[in-house]
Amino acid sequence: MGCPLLRNAFAGLILVLLSKGSSVCGAEFGHLPDNITVLEGESVTLRYNNNDAQPNKPRIAHVYLIVQVPARIVNISKNVTVNEGENVNLYCLAVGRPEPTVTWKDQKYGLVSDGEFLEITEIKRQQAEDYECITNNGVAPPDQRKVKVTVNYPPMITDMKNMPAHLGKTAILRCEAMAVPPASFEWYRDDHRPVESDNTLRIKNEKTRSLLLFTNVTEKHFGNYTCFASNRLGASNASMLLFRPGAIQGRGTGLHAGMSVGVSIWVSLSAVLLLKV
């Protein structure tokens, strides 16, 4: 076993001793090097033999000892939660010898930012992710740690459409909303009445969506339904039709998210009037 940390040592005898799990490196030189590089925590013993020196007249020589310290993160931002549009400031402080570099890495897109501080202005929901700080100085493998950034935003309904249904059969109306924190869901009929579960209709709420499950479609079930999704940052609503195949309503598409219940009713009534004319 050698002592690789005495990197600039040359000529002479290299001795290595092991004691209680820690390495003690000793070197005996015929010619002293200008400098010796060692890793932090290592013990080094040097002995210089000068055969030309006169007895009782020791020769003094100076050697520069370079101590290398692996890069290490000593302080970093905690996980943070912000609302969309706010500014985010992260920090990552590292020590080491030689002076380490510090880099922030975007885990989702692979973008890199150099320096101890990372500033994100007017953060968007798509930027919610883990940000990794990496510090390195070439002495040891890089030290790295992550900071989780969570971005809150109001609900946005992403999946809604009109659905055909046959009498006596089953049918499903779906309402999916992306939101942080997750949205709460409510359903309303075209006359503003809240939809309630019964023996032919069941409401099933999941993490990101709500389902209206019709187990036995009857005439009373046909009509306009509005899904209302909300969290503490805001709300969104969207309307859709459950219709009998072949009816005029089935020729259209689902109403846009955010449209009011009143507008939904007006669209349905307008379609009926145009049919009569």
Salt bridges, closest charged atoms under 4 A:
GLU28 OE1 - ARG47 NH2 2.90
GLU84 OE1 - ARG125 NH2 2.86
ASP190 OD1 - ARG189 NE 3.98
ASP191 OD2 - ARG193 NE 2.77
GLU206 OE2 - LYS204 NZ 3.62
GLU206 OE1 - ARG209 NE 2.69
GLU219 OE2 - ARG244 NH2 2.20
